[in-house]
């Protein structure tokens, strides 16, 4: 899963940026431990990454690469560093007159958890529409809370793993699904973040095979050999010209 994985993570990050108490501190796949992130930035943050992908064991004729449907495991790390300094969009303190206690940190974690889930439901946000177009269904959701008591700065962290059934990875030679086209277009329109070159490279990779004849595109979709296609009478008649154009074919 290449372009689908990229667009799922990118659309979630861009949808959430500036729309929760984490503000602009929403990151794509930060490698740091949350202790390292806290020491570096000292701000409440969200980190989005795709940790696992699983393709089921049943082949489907329209099931994307290798004929399989895919489920991604999206990981959302929510890190609360401060209670008193968290602000709303208009600059007012979200939490006031509450001590920096474990209960307060847990409360802000819950607020942040509610916010990121609500944002992904918001169809008025363009990046949310991209995300929801890519996701066919939501499976198991697992929350794990973590606290590091060995550092001087108090903070709390929650890991949320979300299982997502996603659209198929486009097979070579086929037209792009509207949700993938919309995601690449959104990346191209957001050049300030360096997405344009990424989208350009994905488009080049996805276009590979688009000039193949229809029976070759069908062969790719079926994940079939040339012999399979011959047996199904789905290949063109063998002519001298065919043998020249396709030296791999054996009569």
HELIX and SHEET records of a PDB file:
HELIX    1   1 UNK A    3  UNK A   16  1                                  14    
HELIX    2   2 UNK A   34  UNK A   41  1                                   8    
HELIX    3   3 UNK A   65  UNK A   67  5                                   3    
HELIX    4   4 UNK A  102  UNK A  120  1                                  19    
HELIX    5   5 UNK A  126  UNK A  134  1                                   9    
HELIX    6   6 UNK A  178  UNK A  188  1                                  11    
HELIX    7   7 UNK A  191  UNK A  193  5                                   3    
HELIX    8   8 UNK A  195  UNK A  207  1                                  13    
HELIX    9   9 UNK A  214  UNK A  222  1                                   9    
HELIX   10  10 UNK A  226  UNK A  231  1                                   6    
HELIX   11  11 UNK A  240  UNK A  245  1                                   6    
SHEET    1   A 5 UNK A  26  UNK A  28  0                                        
SHEET    2   A 5 UNK A  45  UNK A  55  1                                        
SHEET    3   A 5 UNK A  70  UNK A  80 -1                                        
SHEET    4   A 5 UNK A 156  UNK A 166 -1                                        
SHEET    5   A 5 UNK A 135  UNK A 146 -1                                        
END                                                                             
